[in-house]
Amino acid sequence: MKKGFTLIELMAVIIILGVVLVIVTTNVTGILSRSKDKLNSEQQDEIINAARQWGMRNVTINGSNPSLNYVTIDTLQKSGYLDNKDIKDLTTGGIISKDTKICITYDNNQLEYEYKGSC
């Protein structure tokens, strides 16, 4: 009597491994995508925080309007509030333009900063 696997047994093992691989790949891809989105969000929060710090020294209120309605990433970098290096967009893989604007508005007696790209 010969010992070994039949063709059906081998095919069953290969199919099971394929299904496991698909499940694992799908989960890992989802985790990576969520991680990139979270890192981008945290990166935008850091840029907004830098804009707030910059705004404390550079923005004044004239009536109900701020003296400036935006600040660029370039200005924040040149002023020392952000590292002077390229900022990568993790979802697209590209570089975020230094001309990207953080909008400044005045609402309810408070300055609001919003990462929009243009104002």
One Martini backbone bead per residue (centre of mass of N, CA, C, O) as a GRO file, in nm:
protein
  119
    1MET     BB    1   0.095   0.038   0.024
    2LYS     BB    2   0.052   0.367  -0.046
    3LYS     BB    3   0.179   0.674   0.052
    4GLY     BB    4  -0.035   0.971   0.050
    5PHE     BB    5  -0.175   1.202  -0.159
    6THR     BB    6  -0.437   1.311  -0.307
    7LEU     BB    7  -0.555   1.526  -0.533
    8ILE     BB    8  -0.794   1.625  -0.358
    9GLU     BB    9  -0.635   1.693  -0.105
   10LEU     BB   10  -0.449   1.904  -0.237
   11MET     BB   11  -0.675   2.090  -0.341
   12ALA     BB   12  -0.798   2.154  -0.064
   13VAL     BB   13  -0.549   2.288   0.055
   14ILE     BB   14  -0.517   2.510  -0.160
   15ILE     BB   15  -0.797   2.639  -0.116
   16ILE     BB   16  -0.763   2.708   0.180
   17LEU     BB   17  -0.512   2.886   0.145
   18GLY     BB   18  -0.648   3.089  -0.045
   19VAL     BB   19  -0.865   3.189   0.150
   20VAL     BB   20  -0.674   3.286   0.370
   21LEU     BB   21  -0.519   3.488   0.191
   22VAL     BB   22  -0.758   3.671   0.124
   23ILE     BB   23  -0.831   3.750   0.412
   24VAL     BB   24  -0.558   3.867   0.496
   25THR     BB   25  -0.522   4.075   0.269
   26THR     BB   26  -0.777   4.239   0.329
   27ASN     BB   27  -0.707   4.317   0.621
   28VAL     BB   28  -0.432   4.454   0.569
   29THR     BB   29  -0.533   4.667   0.371
   30GLY     BB   30  -0.729   4.804   0.570
   31ILE     BB   31  -0.522   4.877   0.785
   32LEU     BB   32  -0.340   5.054   0.606
   33SER     BB   33  -0.557   5.259   0.523
   34ARG     BB   34  -0.632   5.354   0.811
   35SER     BB   35  -0.346   5.446   0.887
   36LYS     BB   36  -0.316   5.664   0.671
   37ASP     BB   37  -0.561   5.832   0.754
   38LYS     BB   38  -0.467   5.887   1.043
   39LEU     BB   39  -0.197   6.023   0.973
   40ASN     BB   40  -0.320   6.253   0.808
   41SER     BB   41  -0.490   6.369   1.037
   42GLU     BB   42  -0.253   6.423   1.230
   43GLN     BB   43  -0.100   6.608   1.037
   44GLN     BB   44  -0.323   6.824   1.019
   45ASP     BB   45  -0.328   6.887   1.321
   46GLU     BB   46  -0.035   6.992   1.332
   47ILE     BB   47  -0.078   7.223   1.134
   48ILE     BB   48  -0.300   7.365   1.297
   49ASN     BB   49  -0.130   7.407   1.554
   50ALA     BB   50   0.081   7.583   1.415
   51ALA     BB   51  -0.122   7.803   1.327
   52ARG     BB   52  -0.208   7.885   1.612
   53GLN     BB   53   0.067   7.975   1.711
   54TRP     BB   54   0.109   8.182   1.490
   55GLY     BB   55  -0.160   8.346   1.545
   56MET     BB   56  -0.088   8.461   1.830
   57ARG     BB   57   0.135   8.664   1.684
   58ASN     BB   58  -0.022   8.751   1.382
   59VAL     BB   59  -0.324   8.781   1.480
   60THR     BB   60  -0.588   9.007   1.445
   61ILE     BB   61  -0.875   9.194   1.548
   62ASN     BB   62  -1.121   9.349   1.325
   63GLY     BB   63  -1.377   9.340   1.490
   64SER     BB   64  -1.494   9.043   1.305
   65ASN     BB   65  -1.194   9.026   1.181
   66PRO     BB   66  -0.925   8.900   1.067
   67SER     BB   67  -0.623   9.013   0.942
   68LEU     BB   68  -0.622   8.713   0.848
   69ASN     BB   69  -0.737   8.423   0.634
   70TYR     BB   70  -0.437   8.294   0.616
   71VAL     BB   71  -0.198   8.016   0.607
   72THR     BB   72   0.095   7.876   0.510
   73ILE     BB   73   0.322   7.630   0.512
   74ASP     BB   74   0.560   7.808   0.437
   75THR     BB   75   0.528   8.010   0.671
   76LEU     BB   76   0.554   7.800   0.899
   77GLN     BB   77   0.841   7.712   0.819
   78LYS     BB   78   0.986   7.994   0.818
   79SER     BB   79   0.888   8.043   1.133
   80GLY     BB   80   0.924   7.744   1.291
   81TYR     BB   81   0.645   7.558   1.320
   82LEU     BB   82   0.778   7.384   1.094
   83ASP     BB   83   0.934   7.173   0.926
   84ASN     BB   84   1.181   7.202   0.659
   85LYS     BB   85   0.986   6.990   0.481
   86ASP     BB   86   0.843   6.761   0.319
   87ILE     BB   87   0.496   6.680   0.279
   88LYS     BB   88   0.326   6.381   0.293
   89ASP     BB   89   0.077   6.214   0.119
   90LEU     BB   90  -0.036   5.899   0.209
   91THR     BB   91  -0.271   5.843   0.001
   92THR     BB   92  -0.106   5.943  -0.273
   93GLY     BB   93   0.225   6.004  -0.234
   94GLY     BB   94   0.251   6.293  -0.233
   95ILE     BB   95   0.311   6.636  -0.220
   96ILE     BB   96   0.257   6.896  -0.024
   97SER     BB   97   0.194   7.205  -0.070
   98LYS     BB   98   0.325   7.512   0.042
   99ASP     BB   99   0.043   7.664  -0.054
  100THR     BB  100  -0.116   7.559   0.158
  101LYS     BB  101  -0.413   7.638   0.336
  102ILE     BB  102  -0.503   7.794   0.645
  103CYS     BB  103  -0.792   7.882   0.770
  104ILE     BB  104  -0.919   8.201   0.901
  105THR     BB  105  -1.159   8.252   1.156
  106TYR     BB  106  -1.435   8.437   1.316
  107ASP     BB  107  -1.605   8.281   1.601
  108ASN     BB  108  -1.729   8.335   1.894
  109ASN     BB  109  -1.466   8.485   1.992
  110GLN     BB  110  -1.296   8.295   1.780
  111LEU     BB  111  -1.042   8.131   1.641
  112GLU     BB  112  -1.037   7.953   1.332
  113TYR     BB  113  -0.896   7.643   1.205
  114GLU     BB  114  -0.860   7.522   0.856
  115TYR     BB  115  -0.801   7.249   0.651
  116LYS     BB  116  -0.823   7.307   0.284
  117GLY     BB  117  -0.600   7.464   0.072
  118SER     BB  118  -0.841   7.680   0.037
  119CYS     BB  119  -1.012   8.022   0.073
   0.00000   0.00000   0.00000
